[in-house]
């Protein structure tokens, strides 16, 4: 298999995984919303529910950080195709590239925090937590 075919295979696999991460993120949002609705209907402890919503929010932040690593590699592969995919453009380097630039513990935590604060991630968790505060105060 030539390098272009290998890169195309890698791009397709990574793109499919990127979309699967997106579906997983939407599922986490749905679970948080359903848990909040169930807690309201059944009168569950708002503090416990708030903790669960925060855990789901953090989990999505981690998921989105991983997804961003895929995006970085996808963009690299697209650049390789634009310039003609030649020698030195090695396929299947997702983890090697990430390990070469991997931040330390504080850098990883900062990446997770940045992901958590993106509006597309924060919604609906921040709104659900605000709703919990308003309803249960």
VODODO-310840 format. One record per atom (N, C-alpha, C, O): residue number from 0; residue in three letters; atom name; x, y, z. Coordinates in Angstrom, 1 decimal, decimal comma. Each point is the difference from the previous one (the first is absolute). Last residue first. Example, Ala and Ser with C-alpha at 12.3 -4.5 7.8 and 13.67 -1.06 7.14 Angstrom:
<pts>
   num   residuo   atomo        x        y        z
     1       SER       N     12,8     -2,2      7,1
     1       SER      CA      0,9      1,1      0,0
     1       SER       C     -0,8      1,1      0,8
     1       SER       O      0,5      1,1      0,1
     0       ALA       N     -0,2     -6,8     -0,2
     0       ALA      CA     -0,9      1,2      0,0
     0       ALA       C      0,9      1,2      0,0
     0       ALA       O      1,0      0,0      0,7
</pts>
This chain:
<pts>
   num   residuo   atomo        x        y        z
   136       UNK       N    -33,2     25,9     45,9
   136       UNK      CA      0,3      1,0      1,0
   136       UNK       C     -1,2      0,4      0,7
   136       UNK       O      0,1      0,9      0,9
   135       UNK       N      0,1     -4,0     -4,7
   135       UNK      CA      0,2     -0,6      1,3
   135       UNK       C      0,4      1,0      1,1
   135       UNK       O      0,1     -0,4      1,2
   134       UNK       N     -0,8      1,5     -5,9
   134       UNK      CA     -1,1     -0,8      0,4
   134       UNK       C      0,0     -0,4      1,5
   134       UNK       O     -1,0     -0,1      0,7
   133       UNK       N      4,6      2,6     -2,8
   133       UNK      CA     -1,3      0,8      0,1
   133       UNK       C     -1,1     -0,8      0,5
   133       UNK       O     -0,8      0,5      0,8
   132       UNK       N      5,0     -2,6     -1,4
   132       UNK      CA      0,1      1,0      1,0
   132       UNK       C     -1,3      0,8      0,2
   132       UNK       O     -0,5      0,2      1,1
   131       UNK       N      0,8     -3,4     -4,6
   131       UNK      CA      0,0     -0,6      1,3
   131       UNK       C      0,1      1,0      1,1
   131       UNK       O     -0,8     -0,1      1,0
   130       UNK       N      1,3      1,7     -5,3
   130       UNK      CA     -1,4     -0,4      0,2
   130       UNK       C     -0,1     -0,7      1,4
   130       UNK       O     -0,9      0,2      0,7
   129       UNK       N      5,2      0,9     -2,1
   129       UNK      CA     -0,8      1,2      0,3
   129       UNK       C     -1,4     -0,4      0,3
   129       UNK       O     -0,6      0,6      1,0
   128       UNK       N      3,2     -4,0     -2,6
   128       UNK      CA      0,4      0,3      1,4
   128       UNK       C     -0,7      1,3      0,4
   128       UNK       O     -0,4      0,1      1,2
   127       UNK       N     -0,3     -1,4     -5,6
   127       UNK      CA     -0,6     -1,0      0,9
   127       UNK       C      0,4      0,3      1,5
   127       UNK       O     -0,9     -0,1      0,9
   126       UNK       N      2,9      2,7     -4,3
   126       UNK      CA     -1,4      0,3      0,1
   126       UNK       C     -0,7     -1,0      0,9
   126       UNK       O     -0,9      0,5      0,8
   125       UNK       N      5,4     -1,3     -1,8
   125       UNK      CA     -0,1      1,2      0,8
   125       UNK       C     -1,5      0,4      0,2
   125       UNK       O     -0,4      0,4      1,1
   124       UNK       N      1,2     -4,1     -3,9
   124       UNK      CA      0,4     -0,3      1,4
   124       UNK       C     -0,2      1,3      0,9
   124       UNK       O     -0,6     -0,1      1,1
   123       UNK       N     -0,3     -0,9     -6,1
   123       UNK      CA     -0,9      0,5      0,9
   123       UNK       C      0,4     -0,1      1,5
   123       UNK       O     -0,8      0,4      0,9
   122       UNK       N      4,0      1,3     -3,8
   122       UNK      CA     -1,4     -0,1     -0,1
   122       UNK       C     -0,4     -1,5     -0,1
   122       UNK       O      0,7     -0,7     -0,8
   121       UNK       N      3,8      1,8      1,1
   121       UNK      CA     -0,6      0,5      1,2
   121       UNK       C     -1,5     -0,1     -0,1
   121       UNK       O     -0,7     -0,2      1,1
   120       UNK       N      3,4     -0,8     -4,9
   120       UNK      CA      0,1     -1,1      1,1
   120       UNK       C     -0,8      0,5      1,2
   120       UNK       O     -0,7     -0,9      0,6
   119       UNK       N      1,0      3,8     -4,2
   119       UNK      CA     -0,7     -1,2     -0,6
   119       UNK       C      0,1     -1,2      1,0
   119       UNK       O     -0,8     -0,9     -0,1
   118       UNK       N      3,0      5,1      1,1
   118       UNK      CA     -1,5      0,1      0,0
   118       UNK       C     -0,7     -1,3     -0,4
   118       UNK       O     -1,0     -0,3      0,5
   117       UNK       N      5,9      0,2      1,8
   117       UNK      CA     -0,5      0,4     -1,3
   117       UNK       C     -1,6      0,0      0,0
   117       UNK       O     -0,6     -0,9      0,6
   116       UNK       N      3,4     -0,4      3,2
   116       UNK      CA     -0,5      1,4     -0,1
   116       UNK       C     -0,5      0,4     -1,4
   116       UNK       O     -0,5      1,1     -0,1
   115       UNK       N      2,6     -5,4      1,1
   115       UNK      CA     -1,3      0,1      0,8
   115       UNK       C     -0,6      1,4     -0,1
   115       UNK       O     -1,2      0,1      0,1
   114       UNK       N      5,4     -1,0     -2,2
   114       UNK      CA     -1,1     -0,7     -0,6
   114       UNK       C     -1,3      0,2      0,7
   114       UNK       O     -1,0      0,2     -0,6
   113       UNK       N      4,9      1,5      2,6
   113       UNK      CA     -0,4      0,8     -1,2
   113       UNK       C     -1,1     -0,7     -0,8
   113       UNK       O     -0,9      0,7     -0,4
   112       UNK       N      2,6     -3,0      4,1
   112       UNK      CA     -0,7      1,2      0,5
   112       UNK       C     -0,4      0,8     -1,2
   112       UNK       O     -1,2      0,5     -0,1
   111       UNK       N      3,9     -4,2     -0,7
   111       UNK      CA     -1,3     -0,4      0,4
   111       UNK       C     -0,9      1,2      0,4
   111       UNK       O     -1,2      0,0     -0,4
   110       UNK       N      5,7      0,8     -0,6
   110       UNK      CA     -0,7     -0,4     -1,2
   110       UNK       C     -1,4     -0,4      0,3
   110       UNK       O     -1,0      0,4     -0,7
   109       UNK       N      3,8      0,5      4,3
   109       UNK      CA     -0,3      1,2     -0,7
   109       UNK       C     -0,8     -0,3     -1,2
   109       UNK       O     -1,0      0,7     -0,4
   108       UNK       N      2,8     -4,3      2,6
   108       UNK      CA     -1,1      0,5      0,8
   108       UNK       C     -0,5      1,3     -0,6
   108       UNK       O     -1,2      0,3     -0,1
   107       UNK       N      5,1     -2,2     -1,8
   107       UNK      CA     -1,2     -0,8     -0,3
   107       UNK       C     -1,2      0,5      0,7
   107       UNK       O     -1,1      0,1     -0,6
   106       UNK       N      5,1      2,0      1,6
   106       UNK      CA     -0,4      0,3     -1,4
   106       UNK       C     -1,2     -0,8     -0,4
   106       UNK       O     -0,9      0,6     -0,6
   105       UNK       N      2,9     -1,5      4,7
   105       UNK      CA     -0,6      1,3      0,1
   105       UNK       C     -0,5      0,4     -1,4
   105       UNK       O     -1,1      0,6     -0,1
   104       UNK       N      3,6     -4,6      0,4
   104       UNK      CA     -1,2     -0,1      0,7
   104       UNK       C     -0,8      1,3      0,0
   104       UNK       O     -1,2      0,0     -0,3
   103       UNK       N      4,6      0,0     -3,6
   103       UNK      CA      0,1     -0,7      1,3
   103       UNK       C     -1,4      0,0      0,7
   103       UNK       O     -1,0      0,3     -0,7
   102       UNK       N      1,4     -0,3     -4,7
   102       UNK      CA      0,3      0,9      1,1
   102       UNK       C      0,1     -0,8      1,3
   102       UNK       O     -0,4     -1,2      0,0
   101       UNK       N      1,5     -0,4     -5,2
   101       UNK      CA     -0,9     -0,2      1,2
   101       UNK       C      0,4      1,0      1,1
   101       UNK       O      1,2      0,0      0,4
   100       UNK       N      0,6     -0,9     -5,1
   100       UNK      CA     -0,4      1,3      0,5
   100       UNK       C     -0,9      0,0      1,3
   100       UNK       O     -0,6      1,0      0,4
    99       UNK       N      2,4     -5,0     -2,6
    99       UNK      CA      1,1      1,0     -0,2
    99       UNK       C     -0,3      1,4      0,6
    99       UNK       O      0,9      0,8      0,3
    98       UNK       N     -4,2     -4,3     -0,4
    98       UNK      CA      1,0     -0,2      1,1
    98       UNK       C      1,2      1,0     -0,1
    98       UNK       O      0,5      0,4      1,0
    97       UNK       N     -3,8     -0,4     -4,4
    97       UNK      CA     -0,6      0,5      1,2
    97       UNK       C      1,1     -0,1      1,2
    97       UNK       O      0,2      0,9      0,7
    96       UNK       N      0,8     -2,8     -5,0
    96       UNK      CA      0,0      1,5      0,0
    96       UNK       C     -0,5      0,6      1,3
    96       UNK       O      0,5      1,0      0,5
    95       UNK       N     -0,6     -5,7     -0,9
    95       UNK      CA      1,4      0,5      0,0
    95       UNK       C      0,0      1,5      0,0
    95       UNK       O      0,8      0,6      0,7
    94       UNK       N     -4,9     -2,7     -1,2
    94       UNK      CA      0,5      0,0      1,4
    94       UNK       C      1,4      0,4      0,1
    94       UNK       O      0,4      0,7      1,0
    93       UNK       N     -2,5     -0,7     -5,4
    93       UNK      CA     -0,8      0,7      1,0
    93       UNK       C      0,6      0,1      1,4
    93       UNK       O      0,2      1,0      0,6
    92       UNK       N      1,1     -2,9     -5,2
    92       UNK      CA      0,9      0,6      1,0
    92       UNK       C     -0,7      0,8      1,1
    92       UNK       O      0,5      0,8      0,6
    91       UNK       N     -1,4     -3,3     -5,3
    91       UNK      CA     -0,2     -0,7      1,3
    91       UNK       C      0,9      0,5      1,1
    91       UNK       O      0,8     -0,8      0,6
    90       UNK       N      0,9      2,0     -5,5
    90       UNK      CA     -1,4     -0,3      0,5
    90       UNK       C      0,1     -0,6      1,3
    90       UNK       O      1,1     -0,5      0,5
    89       UNK       N      2,5      4,0     -2,8
    89       UNK      CA     -0,2     -1,4      0,5
    89       UNK       C     -1,4     -0,2      0,5
    89       UNK       O     -0,5      0,8      0,8
    88       UNK       N      3,7      2,4     -3,9
    88       UNK      CA     -1,4      0,1      0,5
    88       UNK       C     -0,4     -1,4      0,4
    88       UNK       O     -0,5     -0,8     -0,9
    87       UNK       N      4,7      1,4     -1,0
    87       UNK      CA      0,0      0,8      1,3
    87       UNK       C     -1,4      0,1      0,6
    87       UNK       O     -0,2      0,3      1,1
    86       UNK       N      0,7     -0,8     -6,4
    86       UNK      CA      0,8     -0,6      1,0
    86       UNK       C      0,1      0,9      1,3
    86       UNK       O      0,1      1,2     -0,1
    85       UNK       N     -4,4     -0,1     -2,5
    85       UNK      CA      1,3     -0,5     -0,5
    85       UNK       C      0,8     -0,6      1,1
    85       UNK       O     -0,5     -0,2      1,1
    84       UNK       N     -4,3      2,8     -2,4
    84       UNK      CA      0,4     -1,2      0,7
    84       UNK       C      1,2     -0,7     -0,5
    84       UNK       O      0,0     -0,9     -0,9
    83       UNK       N     -2,3      5,2     -0,4
    83       UNK      CA      0,3     -1,1     -0,9
    83       UNK       C      0,5     -1,3      0,7
    83       UNK       O      0,4     -0,9     -0,7
    82       UNK       N     -2,1      5,4      2,3
    82       UNK      CA      1,3      0,2     -0,5
    82       UNK       C      0,5     -1,3     -0,8
    82       UNK       O      1,1      0,0     -0,5
    81       UNK       N     -5,4      0,1      2,6
    81       UNK      CA      0,1      1,3     -0,8
    81       UNK       C      1,3      0,1     -0,6
    81       UNK       O      0,1      0,5     -1,2
    80       UNK       N     -0,9     -4,1      4,1
    80       UNK      CA     -0,6     -0,2     -1,3
    80       UNK       C      0,1      1,2     -0,9
    80       UNK       O      0,2      0,0     -1,2
    79       UNK       N      1,4      0,2      5,6
    79       UNK      CA      0,8     -0,9     -0,8
    79       UNK       C     -0,6     -0,2     -1,3
    79       UNK       O      0,8      0,0     -1,0
    78       UNK       N     -3,3      2,4      4,1
    78       UNK      CA      1,2      0,8     -0,5
    78       UNK       C      0,9     -0,8     -0,9
    78       UNK       O      0,5      0,4     -1,0
    77       UNK       N     -4,0     -2,6      3,2
    77       UNK      CA     -0,5      0,8     -1,1
    77       UNK       C      1,0      0,9     -0,6
    77       UNK       O      0,1      0,2     -1,2
    76       UNK       N      1,0     -2,7      5,0
    76       UNK      CA     -0,1     -0,9     -1,1
    76       UNK       C     -0,6      0,8     -1,2
    76       UNK       O      0,5     -0,1     -1,2
    75       UNK       N     -0,1      2,4      5,3
    75       UNK      CA      1,3     -0,4     -0,5
    75       UNK       C     -0,1     -0,8     -1,3
    75       UNK       O      0,7      0,2     -1,0
    74       UNK       N     -4,7      0,7      3,3
    74       UNK      CA      0,5      1,2     -0,7
    74       UNK       C      1,4     -0,2     -0,5
    74       UNK       O      0,3      0,4     -1,2
    73       UNK       N     -2,1     -3,8      3,8
    73       UNK      CA     -0,8      0,1     -1,2
    73       UNK       C      0,5      1,2     -0,8
    73       UNK       O      0,2     -0,1     -1,3
    72       UNK       N      1,6     -0,5      5,6
    72       UNK      CA      0,6     -1,0     -1,0
    72       UNK       C     -0,8      0,1     -1,3
    72       UNK       O      0,6     -0,1     -1,1
    71       UNK       N     -2,2      2,8      4,6
    71       UNK      CA      1,4      0,4     -0,4
    71       UNK       C      0,6     -0,9     -1,0
    71       UNK       O      0,6      0,4     -1,0
    70       UNK       N     -4,8     -1,6      2,8
    70       UNK      CA     -0,1      1,1     -1,0
    70       UNK       C      1,4      0,5     -0,4
    70       UNK       O      0,2      0,3     -1,2
    69       UNK       N     -0,6     -3,6      4,6
    69       UNK      CA     -0,3     -0,6     -1,4
    69       UNK       C      0,0      1,2     -1,0
    69       UNK       O      0,5     -0,2     -1,1
    68       UNK       N      0,0      1,5      5,5
    68       UNK      CA      1,2     -0,7     -0,5
    68       UNK       C     -0,2     -0,6     -1,3
    68       UNK       O      0,9      0,0     -0,9
    67       UNK       N     -4,6      1,8      3,0
    67       UNK      CA      0,8      1,1     -0,5
    67       UNK       C      1,4     -0,6     -0,5
    67       UNK       O      0,6      0,5     -0,9
    66       UNK       N     -3,7     -3,3      3,2
    66       UNK      CA     -0,4      0,3     -1,3
    66       UNK       C      0,9      1,0     -0,7
    66       UNK       O      0,2     -0,1     -1,2
    65       UNK       N      0,5     -0,8      5,7
    65       UNK      CA      0,5     -1,1     -0,8
    65       UNK       C     -0,4      0,2     -1,5
    65       UNK       O      0,7     -0,2     -0,9
    64       UNK       N     -2,4      3,2      4,0
    64       UNK      CA      1,5      0,2     -0,1
    64       UNK       C      0,6     -1,1     -0,9
    64       UNK       O      0,8      0,3     -0,9
    63       UNK       N     -5,4     -0,5      1,9
    63       UNK      CA      0,3      1,0     -1,0
    63       UNK       C      1,5      0,3     -0,1
    63       UNK       O      0,4      0,3     -1,1
    62       UNK       N     -1,8     -3,4      4,5
    62       UNK      CA     -0,3     -0,5     -1,4
    62       UNK       C      0,3      1,0     -1,1
    62       UNK       O      0,5     -0,4     -1,0
    61       UNK       N     -0,1      1,9      5,5
    61       UNK      CA      1,0     -1,0     -0,4
    61       UNK       C     -0,2     -0,6     -1,4
    61       UNK       O      1,0      0,0     -0,8
    60       UNK       N     -4,4      2,8      2,5
    60       UNK      CA      1,3      0,8     -0,3
    60       UNK       C      1,1     -0,9     -0,3
    60       UNK       O      0,8      0,3     -0,9
    59       UNK       N     -4,8     -2,4      2,2
    59       UNK      CA     -0,1      0,6     -1,4
    59       UNK       C      1,2      0,8     -0,3
    59       UNK       O      0,5      0,0     -1,1
    58       UNK       N     -0,8     -1,6      5,5
    58       UNK      CA      0,2     -1,1     -1,0
    58       UNK       C     -0,1      0,5     -1,4
    58       UNK       O      0,8     -0,5     -0,8
    57       UNK       N     -1,8      3,5      4,2
    57       UNK      CA      1,5     -0,2      0,0
    57       UNK       C      0,3     -1,2     -1,0
    57       UNK       O      1,0      0,1     -0,7
    56       UNK       N     -5,5      0,9      1,4
    56       UNK      CA      0,6      1,1     -0,6
    56       UNK       C      1,5     -0,2     -0,2
    56       UNK       O      0,6      0,2     -1,0
    55       UNK       N     -3,1     -3,3      3,5
    55       UNK      CA     -0,2     -0,1     -1,4
    55       UNK       C      0,6      1,1     -0,8
    55       UNK       O      0,5     -0,3     -1,1
    54       UNK       N     -0,2      0,6      5,7
    54       UNK      CA      0,8     -1,1     -0,4
    54       UNK       C     -0,2     -0,3     -1,5
    54       UNK       O      0,9     -0,2     -0,7
    53       UNK       N     -3,6      3,5      2,8
    53       UNK      CA      1,4      0,5     -0,1
    53       UNK       C      0,9     -1,2     -0,5
    53       UNK       O      0,9      0,3     -0,8
    52       UNK       N     -5,3     -1,3      1,7
    52       UNK      CA      0,0      0,9     -1,2
    52       UNK       C      1,5      0,5     -0,2
    52       UNK       O      0,5      0,0     -1,1
    51       UNK       N     -1,4     -2,5      5,0
    51       UNK      CA     -0,1     -0,9     -1,2
    51       UNK       C      0,1      0,9     -1,3
    51       UNK       O      0,7     -0,4     -0,9
    50       UNK       N     -1,0      2,7      5,0
    50       UNK      CA      1,3     -0,7     -0,1
    50       UNK       C      0,1     -0,9     -1,3
    50       UNK       O      1,0     -0,1     -0,7
    49       UNK       N     -5,1      2,2      1,8
    49       UNK      CA      1,0      1,0     -0,5
    49       UNK       C      1,4     -0,7     -0,2
    49       UNK       O      0,7      0,3     -0,9
    48       UNK       N     -4,1     -2,9      2,8
    48       UNK      CA     -0,2      0,2     -1,4
    48       UNK       C      1,0      1,0     -0,6
    48       UNK       O      0,5     -0,2     -1,1
    47       UNK       N     -0,5     -0,4      5,8
    47       UNK      CA      0,5     -1,3     -0,7
    47       UNK       C     -0,2      0,2     -1,5
    47       UNK       O      0,9     -0,4     -0,8
    46       UNK       N     -2,7      3,8      3,3
    46       UNK      CA      1,5      0,0      0,2
    46       UNK       C      0,6     -1,2     -0,7
    46       UNK       O      1,0      0,2     -0,7
    45       UNK       N     -5,8      0,2      0,9
    45       UNK      CA      0,6      0,9     -1,0
    45       UNK       C      1,6      0,1      0,1
    45       UNK       O      0,6      0,2     -1,0
    44       UNK       N     -4,2     -4,3      2,3
    44       UNK      CA      0,9      1,0      0,6
    44       UNK       C      0,8      0,8     -1,0
    44       UNK       O      0,7     -0,5     -0,8
    43       UNK       N     -5,5     -1,6     -0,5
    43       UNK      CA      1,3     -0,5      0,4
    43       UNK       C      0,8      1,2      0,6
    43       UNK       O     -0,2      1,1     -0,3
    42       UNK       N     -4,6     -1,6     -1,6
    42       UNK      CA      0,4      0,7      1,2
    42       UNK       C      1,4     -0,5      0,6
    42       UNK       O      0,1     -0,1      1,2
    41       UNK       N     -2,8     -1,2     -5,3
    41       UNK      CA      0,0     -0,9      1,1
    41       UNK       C      0,5      0,7      1,3
    41       UNK       O      0,2     -0,7      1,0
    40       UNK       N     -0,5      3,2     -5,2
    40       UNK      CA     -1,3     -0,8      0,1
    40       UNK       C      0,0     -0,8      1,3
    40       UNK       O     -1,1     -0,1      0,7
    39       UNK       N      5,1      2,4     -1,7
    39       UNK      CA     -1,1      1,0      0,2
    39       UNK       C     -1,3     -0,8      0,3
    39       UNK       O     -0,8      0,4      0,9
    38       UNK       N      4,5     -2,9     -2,2
    38       UNK      CA      0,2      0,5      1,3
    38       UNK       C     -1,1      1,0      0,4
    38       UNK       O     -0,5     -0,1      1,1
    37       UNK       N      0,6     -1,5     -5,5
    37       UNK      CA     -0,4     -1,1      0,9
    37       UNK       C      0,1      0,5      1,4
    37       UNK       O     -0,9     -0,3      0,9
    36       UNK       N      2,5      3,2     -4,2
    36       UNK      CA     -1,5     -0,1     -0,1
    36       UNK       C     -0,5     -1,1      1,0
    36       UNK       O     -1,0      0,3      0,7
    35       UNK       N      5,7      0,1     -1,1
    35       UNK      CA     -0,6      1,2      0,6
    35       UNK       C     -1,5      0,0      0,0
    35       UNK       O     -0,6      0,3      1,0
    34       UNK       N      2,8     -3,8     -3,2
    34       UNK      CA      0,2     -0,1      1,4
    34       UNK       C     -0,5      1,2      0,7
    34       UNK       O     -0,7     -0,1      1,1
    33       UNK       N      0,7      0,2     -5,8
    33       UNK      CA     -1,0     -0,9      0,6
    33       UNK       C      0,1     -0,2      1,5
    33       UNK       O     -1,0     -0,1      0,7
    32       UNK       N      4,2      2,8     -2,9
    32       UNK      CA     -1,3      0,6     -0,1
    32       UNK       C     -1,1     -0,9      0,6
    32       UNK       O     -0,9      0,5      0,8
    31       UNK       N      5,3     -2,1     -1,2
    31       UNK      CA     -0,1      1,0      1,0
    31       UNK       C     -1,3      0,7      0,1
    31       UNK       O     -0,6      0,3      1,1
    30       UNK       N      1,4     -3,5     -4,5
    30       UNK      CA     -0,1     -0,6      1,3
    30       UNK       C     -0,1      1,0      1,1
    30       UNK       O     -0,8     -0,1      0,9
    29       UNK       N      1,5      1,7     -5,2
    29       UNK      CA     -1,4     -0,5      0,1
    29       UNK       C     -0,1     -0,7      1,4
    29       UNK       O     -1,1      0,2      0,6
    28       UNK       N      5,3      1,3     -1,8
    28       UNK      CA     -0,9      1,2      0,2
    28       UNK       C     -1,4     -0,5      0,2
    28       UNK       O     -0,7      0,5      0,9
    27       UNK       N      3,9     -3,7     -2,1
    27       UNK      CA      0,3      0,5      1,4
    27       UNK       C     -1,0      1,1      0,3
    27       UNK       O     -0,5      0,1      1,1
    26       UNK       N      0,4     -1,7     -5,5
    26       UNK      CA     -0,6     -1,0      1,0
    26       UNK       C      0,2      0,5      1,4
    26       UNK       O     -0,9     -0,1      0,8
    25       UNK       N      3,0      2,5     -4,2
    25       UNK      CA     -1,4      0,3      0,0
    25       UNK       C     -0,8     -0,9      1,0
    25       UNK       O     -0,9      0,4      0,6
    24       UNK       N      5,5     -1,2     -1,3
    24       UNK      CA     -0,2      1,3      0,7
    24       UNK       C     -1,5      0,3      0,1
    24       UNK       O     -0,5      0,5      1,0
    23       UNK       N      1,7     -4,2     -3,6
    23       UNK      CA      0,2     -0,3      1,4
    23       UNK       C     -0,2      1,3      0,8
    23       UNK       O     -0,6     -0,1      1,1
    22       UNK       N      0,6      0,5     -5,7
    22       UNK      CA     -1,2     -0,7      0,4
    22       UNK       C      0,1     -0,3      1,5
    22       UNK       O     -1,0      0,1      0,7
    21       UNK       N      4,8      1,7     -2,6
    21       UNK      CA     -1,1      1,0      0,0
    21       UNK       C     -1,3     -0,6      0,5
    21       UNK       O     -0,7      0,6      0,8
    20       UNK       N      4,4     -3,4     -1,5
    20       UNK      CA      0,2      0,8      1,2
    20       UNK       C     -1,1      1,1      0,1
    20       UNK       O     -0,5      0,2      1,1
    19       UNK       N      0,6     -2,7     -5,0
    19       UNK      CA     -0,5     -0,9      1,1
    19       UNK       C      0,2      0,8      1,3
    19       UNK       O     -0,9     -0,2      0,9
    18       UNK       N      2,6      2,2     -4,8
    18       UNK      CA     -1,4      0,1      0,0
    18       UNK       C     -0,6     -0,9      1,2
    18       UNK       O     -1,0      0,4      0,6
    17       UNK       N      5,6     -0,5     -1,3
    17       UNK      CA     -0,4      1,3      0,4
    17       UNK       C     -1,5      0,1      0,1
    17       UNK       O     -0,5      0,6      1,0
    16       UNK       N      2,3     -4,5     -2,7
    16       UNK      CA      0,1      0,0      1,5
    16       UNK       C     -0,4      1,4      0,5
    16       UNK       O     -0,6      0,1      1,0
    15       UNK       N      0,7     -0,7     -5,7
    15       UNK      CA     -1,1     -0,8      0,6
    15       UNK       C      0,1      0,1      1,5
    15       UNK       O     -1,1      0,1      0,7
    14       UNK       N      4,6      1,9     -2,9
    14       UNK      CA     -1,2      0,8     -0,2
    14       UNK       C     -1,2     -0,8      0,6
    14       UNK       O     -0,9      0,6      0,6
    13       UNK       N      5,1     -2,8     -0,7
    13       UNK      CA      0,0      1,1      1,0
    13       UNK       C     -1,3      0,8     -0,1
    13       UNK       O     -0,6      0,4      1,0
    12       UNK       N      1,3     -3,7     -4,2
    12       UNK      CA     -0,2     -0,6      1,3
    12       UNK       C     -0,1      1,0      1,1
    12       UNK       O     -0,9      0,0      0,8
    11       UNK       N      1,8      1,4     -5,2
    11       UNK      CA     -1,3     -0,5      0,1
    11       UNK       C     -0,3     -0,6      1,4
    11       UNK       O     -1,0      0,3      0,5
    10       UNK       N      5,4      1,2     -1,5
    10       UNK      CA     -0,9      1,1      0,1
    10       UNK       C     -1,5     -0,5      0,2
    10       UNK       O     -0,7      0,5      0,8
     9       UNK       N      4,1     -3,7     -1,6
     9       UNK      CA      0,1      0,6      1,3
     9       UNK       C     -1,0      1,1      0,2
     9       UNK       O     -0,7      0,1      1,0
     8       UNK       N      1,0     -2,0     -5,2
     8       UNK      CA     -0,6     -1,0      0,9
     8       UNK       C      0,0      0,6      1,4
     8       UNK       O     -0,9     -0,1      0,8
     7       UNK       N      3,1      2,6     -4,1
     7       UNK      CA     -1,5      0,0     -0,2
     7       UNK       C     -0,7     -0,9      1,0
     7       UNK       O     -1,0      0,3      0,5
     6       UNK       N      5,7     -0,4     -0,6
     6       UNK      CA     -0,5      1,2      0,6
     6       UNK       C     -1,5      0,2     -0,1
     6       UNK       O     -0,7      0,4      0,9
     5       UNK       N      2,7     -4,0     -3,1
     5       UNK      CA      0,1     -0,2      1,4
     5       UNK       C     -0,5      1,2      0,7
     5       UNK       O     -0,7     -0,1      1,0
     4       UNK       N      1,0      0,3     -5,6
     4       UNK      CA     -1,1     -0,9      0,4
     4       UNK       C      0,0     -0,2      1,5
     4       UNK       O     -1,1     -0,1      0,6
     3       UNK       N      4,6      2,6     -2,5
     3       UNK      CA     -1,3      0,8     -0,1
     3       UNK       C     -1,2     -0,9      0,5
     3       UNK       O     -0,9      0,5      0,6
     2       UNK       N      5,3     -2,5     -0,9
     2       UNK      CA     -0,2      1,0      1,2
     2       UNK       C     -1,3      0,7     -0,1
     2       UNK       O     -0,6      0,3      1,1
     1       UNK       N      0,8     -5,1     -3,4
     1       UNK      CA      0,8      1,2     -0,1
     1       UNK       C     -0,4      0,9      1,2
     1       UNK       O     -1,0     -0,1      0,7
     0       UNK       N      0,8     -5,4     -0,9
     0       UNK      CA     -0,9      1,2      0,0
     0       UNK       C      0,9      1,2      0,0
     0       UNK       O      0,9      0,1      0,8
</pts>
